[in-house]
């Protein structure tokens, strides 16, 4: 009987000796699941655009004179973000860029866009249109290019920005047809069933015309509630020379008039 117990104990001990290293081995390979850490090189959420421009693009420009991950950075004062801007490719791909102020601009009702010291962001966005041709692989006519400030409440980002894209082909055609009747004062225009106010500008560029000032002159509501309005600037070749068509309204948001595929010649990403 004693021998039987001793044999049984030996068997149990042997099993434990075999099992313990096995469990230890499993423990050495097993790791508790952890939440993914936030990647500081890729901000997310409603502040992602602002953080990317300020913390990555502007900082990289200040330290290394390299705009990455933006395409371009302009800082008049290298030590200040107050009057600069960046141009960054939209994460959706295609021929689609965003002009983004380097300073924080989340409240368009504050009047900052009408401050004489604020850069003419639309003028700078127009100057960045050459990036579209690089993506499209061809020269893009001025009458096919559109810039748009969307309606703030429809935006996924809290930072003010301007879209730089091609116009949707149907919109570009409709504007060319309507161009002859446009004047330098606001007048109604219907595009695809939506109502806008439209006017023309007769200039090669936007250096002497600030579209935000034109919007503010539309009415008191537009001046004090600019975030509720969309603003679109479309290049145009009038019979009398080069210029622009300026559109505004309270819906739909102006970026919906734009086309990141430039008529289908560019992949949307």
C-alpha positions in Angstrom: 0.0 0.0 0.0 2.8 2.4 0.9 4.6 1.6 -2.4 1.4 2.4 -4.3 1.1 5.8 -2.5 4.8 6.6 -3.2 4.3 5.8 -6.9 1.2 7.9 -7.1 3.0 10.9 -5.4 5.9 10.5 -7.9 3.5 10.6 -10.8 1.8 13.8 -9.4 5.2 15.5 -8.8 6.3 14.6 -12.3 3.2 16.1 -13.8 3.7 19.3 -11.9 7.3 19.5 -12.8 6.3 19.2 -16.4 3.4 21.6 -16.2 5.1 24.4 -14.3 7.7 25.2 -17.0 5.0 25.0 -19.6 2.8 27.5 -17.8 5.8 29.7 -17.2 6.6 29.5 -20.9 3.1 30.6 -21.8 3.3 33.4 -19.3 6.5 34.7 -20.8 4.8 35.0 -24.2 1.5 36.3 -23.1 1.0 40.0 -22.8 -2.1 41.8 -21.5 -3.9 43.7 -24.3 -3.2 47.4 -24.1 -5.0 50.4 -25.7 -3.2 51.8 -28.7 -1.2 54.9 -27.8 -2.0 58.2 -29.6 0.5 58.7 -32.3 1.8 62.3 -32.0 2.8 62.1 -35.6 -0.8 61.6 -36.7 -3.3 63.8 -34.8 -6.9 62.7 -34.9 -10.3 64.2 -34.2 -11.7 67.6 -34.8 -8.5 69.3 -33.9 -6.3 67.1 -36.2 -5.9 69.7 -39.0 -4.9 72.4 -36.5 -2.5 70.2 -34.6 -0.9 68.8 -37.8 -0.2 72.3 -39.1 1.0 73.8 -35.8 2.8 71.0 -34.1 4.2 69.2 -37.1 4.4 71.4 -40.3 5.2 74.7 -38.6 7.6 73.2 -36.1 9.4 71.3 -38.8 9.7 74.5 -40.9 11.0 76.5 -37.9 13.6 73.8 -37.0 14.6 72.4 -40.4 13.1 74.6 -43.0 11.1 71.6 -44.2 7.3 71.9 -44.5 6.5 68.1 -44.1 4.0 66.7 -43.7 2.6 69.9 -45.4 3.4 70.8 -48.9 4.2 74.4 -48.1 4.6 76.6 -45.0 4.8 80.4 -45.0 5.9 82.2 -41.8 6.7 85.9 -42.1 8.1 85.8 -38.6 9.8 82.4 -38.1 9.2 82.6 -34.3 5.5 83.3 -34.5 2.5 81.5 -35.9 0.3 84.6 -35.9 0.3 85.5 -39.5 1.4 82.4 -41.4 -0.3 79.6 -43.3 0.4 76.2 -44.6 -0.8 74.2 -47.6 -1.5 70.5 -47.0 -2.8 67.7 -49.1 -6.3 66.5 -48.1 -6.2 63.1 -46.6 -8.8 61.9 -49.1 -6.2 62.1 -51.9 -6.6 63.4 -55.4 -6.0 66.9 -56.6 -7.2 68.4 -53.3 -5.3 70.7 -51.0 -6.2 72.8 -48.0 -4.8 76.2 -47.0 -4.7 76.4 -43.3 -3.7 79.4 -41.1 -0.9 78.6 -38.7 -2.6 80.5 -35.9 -5.7 79.0 -34.2 -8.9 80.1 -36.0 -11.9 78.3 -34.7 -14.4 81.1 -34.4 -15.2 82.9 -37.6 -17.6 85.2 -35.8 -14.7 86.9 -34.0 -14.0 89.2 -36.9 -10.4 87.9 -37.4 -11.0 87.4 -41.2 -11.7 91.1 -41.6 -8.7 92.3 -39.6 -6.4 94.3 -41.8 -3.5 92.5 -40.4 -4.9 89.1 -41.3 -3.4 87.6 -44.6 -5.7 87.4 -47.6 -6.0 83.7 -47.4 -8.0 83.3 -50.6 -5.2 85.1 -52.5 -2.7 82.7 -51.1 -4.9 79.7 -51.8 -5.1 80.9 -55.5 -1.3 81.1 -55.6 -1.1 77.5 -54.6 -3.2 76.3 -57.5 -0.1 75.0 -59.3 -0.2 72.0 -57.0 -3.3 70.8 -58.8 -1.5 70.6 -62.1 1.3 68.5 -60.6 -1.2 65.9 -59.4 -3.3 66.0 -62.6 -0.2 65.8 -64.8 -1.4 68.6 -67.0 -2.1 72.3 -67.1 -5.4 73.2 -65.6 -7.3 76.2 -67.0 -8.1 79.0 -64.5 -11.8 78.5 -65.3 -11.6 74.9 -64.0 -10.2 75.9 -60.6 -12.2 76.5 -57.5 -11.5 77.6 -53.9 -14.0 77.1 -51.2 -14.7 78.0 -47.5 -17.3 75.6 -46.3 -20.0 76.2 -43.8 -18.5 75.8 -40.3 -21.2 73.6 -38.8 -20.8 71.0 -41.7 -17.0 70.7 -41.2 -15.3 67.8 -39.6 -12.5 70.1 -38.4 -12.6 73.0 -36.0 -9.8 75.0 -37.7 -10.7 77.4 -40.5 -9.4 76.2 -43.9 -9.9 76.8 -47.6 -10.3 73.9 -50.1 -8.2 74.1 -53.3 -9.5 71.9 -56.1 -10.9 71.8 -59.6 -14.5 72.7 -60.1 -17.0 70.0 -60.9 -17.3 70.0 -64.7 -21.1 70.8 -64.7 -20.5 73.7 -62.3 -17.6 75.1 -64.4 -19.8 74.9 -67.5 -22.8 76.6 -65.7 -20.6 79.4 -64.5 -19.1 80.0 -68.0 -22.7 80.2 -69.3 -23.7 82.7 -66.6 -20.5 84.8 -66.7 -21.7 87.3 -69.3 -24.6 88.4 -67.1 -22.6 88.9 -63.9 -21.6 92.3 -62.6 -19.4 93.6 -59.8 -22.4 93.6 -57.4 -24.1 90.7 -55.7 -27.0 89.2 -57.6 -28.9 85.9 -57.4 -27.7 82.8 -59.2 -29.1 79.3 -59.1 -26.8 76.3 -59.5 -28.2 72.8 -59.7 -31.3 74.0 -57.8 -29.5 75.8 -55.0 -29.6 79.5 -54.5 -26.4 81.7 -54.3 -25.4 85.3 -54.5 -22.8 85.8 -57.2 -20.5 88.6 -58.5 -17.5 89.0 -60.7 -14.0 90.2 -60.1 -11.9 91.5 -63.0 -8.4 90.7 -61.8 -5.6 88.4 -62.8 -5.2 87.4 -59.1 -6.8 88.2 -55.7 -4.0 90.4 -54.3 -6.2 93.5 -54.5 -9.6 91.9 -53.6 -10.4 90.1 -50.4 -13.4 87.8 -50.8 -14.1 88.0 -47.0 -14.6 91.8 -47.3 -17.0 91.2 -50.2 -19.0 88.7 -48.2 -19.1 91.1 -45.2 -20.6 93.8 -47.6 -23.4 91.4 -48.6 -25.5 92.2 -45.5 -25.2 92.6 -41.7 -25.9 88.9 -41.1 -23.0 87.8 -43.3 -20.7 90.2 -41.6 -21.5 89.1 -38.1 -22.2 85.4 -38.7 -19.6 84.5 -41.4 -19.4 80.9 -40.2 -23.0 80.4 -41.4 -22.0 81.2 -45.0 -20.1 79.4 -47.6 -17.7 81.3 -49.9 -16.5 80.0 -53.3 -14.1 81.7 -55.6 -13.9 80.2 -59.1 -11.4 81.2 -61.8 -12.9 82.7 -64.9 -11.9 83.9 -68.3 -14.3 86.7 -69.2 -14.5 88.1 -72.7 -13.0 91.3 -71.3 -10.2 89.5 -69.5 -9.2 87.1 -66.7 -11.1 87.3 -63.4 -13.1 85.4 -60.9 -16.7 84.5 -60.0 -17.5 84.8 -56.3 -20.4 82.8 -54.8 -21.9 82.8 -51.4 -24.9 81.4 -49.6 -26.1 79.6 -46.5 -26.2 76.1 -48.1 -25.1 73.8 -49.5 -21.5 74.0 -48.4 -19.3 75.3 -51.2 -16.8 72.4 -51.2 -19.6 70.3 -52.8 -19.1 72.3 -56.0 -15.5 71.1 -56.2 -14.0 68.0 -57.8 -10.8 66.3 -56.5 -10.5 64.2 -59.6 -10.3 67.2 -61.9 -12.9 65.8 -64.3 -11.9 62.2 -63.8 -8.2 62.5 -64.7 -7.0 62.0 -61.2 -7.5 59.2 -58.8 -9.4 60.2 -55.6 -6.9 58.2 -53.5 
